[in-house]
Amino acid sequence: MDVPGPAARLRIFVGENDTYQSRPLAEALILKAQELGLAGATAMRGSAGYGPKNPSLPAQSPELLLSRDLPVIVEIVDSRDMVSQYLDAVQPMIRSGLITLDTIQVLRYGPVTGQPGLC
């Protein structure tokens, strides 16, 4: 990835209980990103949420707050080409969920050289 500069941000929203080949889907998505040499990937667990699996739950529902299938967001940032290759590779892994793609501007990637203690 050439930085700083334009890039793409891919977000994949899945459930914590979603799996692929007997492993958590979020973990499988991260491993695929690493395998394909993407610049980086992060999985973030949501504390609450709703989607197509439970669309009618009210925002303060105890079922929502105590869900055993919380949302997980896998976020990938790299060049548009690398993100497109990754997306082609993972589409068969994702049975349900939301996928978004944004054009972004990367300001920094990696440590700042020449300034000890800054990253």
C-alpha positions as CSV (number, residue, x, y, z in Angstrom):
1,M,0.0,0.0,0.0
2,D,1.4,3.4,-1.0
3,V,1.0,5.8,1.9
4,P,0.0,8.4,2.5
5,G,-2.6,8.4,-0.2
6,P,-6.0,7.1,-1.4
7,A,-7.0,3.7,-0.2
8,A,-10.1,1.5,0.4
9,R,-11.8,0.5,3.6
10,L,-13.8,-2.7,3.6
11,R,-16.1,-3.4,6.6
12,I,-17.7,-6.8,7.0
13,F,-20.4,-7.0,9.7
14,V,-21.0,-10.6,10.9
15,G,-22.3,-12.3,14.0
16,E,-20.0,-13.5,16.7
17,N,-21.4,-17.1,16.3
18,D,-20.8,-17.2,12.5
19,T,-18.3,-19.8,11.5
20,Y,-16.3,-20.9,8.5
21,Q,-14.8,-24.4,8.4
22,S,-15.2,-24.8,12.2
23,R,-13.5,-21.6,13.2
24,P,-15.0,-18.2,14.0
25,L,-15.8,-16.3,10.8
26,A,-14.0,-13.1,12.0
27,E,-10.9,-15.1,12.6
28,A,-11.1,-16.8,9.2
29,L,-11.5,-13.4,7.6
30,I,-8.4,-12.0,9.4
31,L,-6.3,-15.1,8.5
32,K,-7.4,-14.7,4.8
33,A,-6.3,-11.1,4.8
34,Q,-2.9,-12.1,6.2
35,E,-2.6,-14.9,3.7
36,L,-3.2,-12.5,0.8
37,G,-0.7,-10.0,2.2
38,L,-3.1,-7.1,2.9
39,A,-1.7,-4.1,4.9
40,G,-3.8,-4.9,8.0
41,A,-7.0,-6.2,9.4
42,T,-8.9,-5.6,12.6
43,A,-11.9,-7.4,14.2
44,M,-14.0,-5.4,16.6
45,R,-16.7,-6.9,18.8
46,G,-19.8,-4.8,19.2
47,S,-21.5,-4.5,22.6
48,A,-25.0,-4.3,21.1
49,G,-26.6,-4.3,17.7
50,Y,-29.4,-5.7,15.5
51,G,-29.7,-6.8,12.0
52,P,-31.5,-9.2,9.7
53,K,-31.2,-12.1,12.3
54,N,-33.2,-10.1,14.9
55,P,-34.8,-7.1,13.2
56,S,-37.7,-6.6,15.5
57,L,-35.9,-6.3,18.9
58,P,-36.4,-2.9,20.5
59,A,-33.2,-0.9,21.3
60,Q,-33.4,-1.6,25.1
61,S,-34.5,-5.2,24.8
62,P,-32.8,-7.5,27.4
63,E,-32.4,-10.1,24.6
64,L,-30.4,-7.5,22.6
65,L,-28.2,-6.5,25.5
66,L,-27.6,-10.1,26.6
67,S,-27.2,-11.6,23.2
68,R,-24.9,-14.5,22.7
69,D,-24.4,-13.6,19.1
70,L,-23.0,-10.0,19.3
71,P,-21.9,-8.2,16.1
72,V,-18.4,-8.3,14.9
73,I,-16.9,-5.9,12.4
74,V,-13.9,-6.9,10.4
75,E,-12.2,-3.9,8.9
76,I,-9.6,-4.0,6.1
77,V,-7.6,-1.1,4.8
78,D,-5.4,-1.4,1.7
79,S,-5.3,-0.3,-2.0
80,R,-8.6,-0.6,-3.9
81,D,-7.0,-3.5,-6.0
82,M,-5.9,-5.5,-2.9
83,V,-9.3,-5.0,-1.2
84,S,-11.1,-6.1,-4.4
85,Q,-8.9,-9.3,-4.6
86,Y,-9.6,-10.0,-0.9
87,L,-13.4,-9.4,-1.4
88,D,-13.4,-11.9,-4.2
89,A,-11.7,-14.5,-2.1
90,V,-13.9,-14.1,1.0
91,Q,-17.4,-13.7,-0.6
92,P,-18.0,-17.5,-0.5
93,M,-17.1,-17.5,3.2
94,I,-19.8,-15.1,4.2
95,R,-23.4,-16.5,4.3
96,S,-25.0,-13.4,5.8
97,G,-24.0,-10.0,6.9
98,L,-23.4,-6.5,5.7
99,I,-20.4,-5.5,3.6
100,T,-19.5,-1.9,3.0
101,L,-16.7,-0.4,0.9
102,D,-15.4,3.2,1.2
103,T,-12.8,5.3,-0.5
104,I,-10.5,6.8,2.2
105,Q,-7.4,8.9,2.5
106,V,-4.6,7.2,4.5
107,L,-2.6,9.8,6.4
108,R,0.0,7.5,8.1
109,Y,0.8,3.8,8.1
110,G,3.4,2.4,10.4
111,P,5.9,4.2,12.7
112,V,7.0,7.7,12.1
113,T,10.7,7.6,11.3
114,G,13.2,9.8,13.0
115,Q,11.0,10.5,16.0
116,P,11.6,8.0,18.8
117,G,8.5,7.0,20.9
118,L,6.0,7.9,18.2
119,C,4.1,5.3,16.3
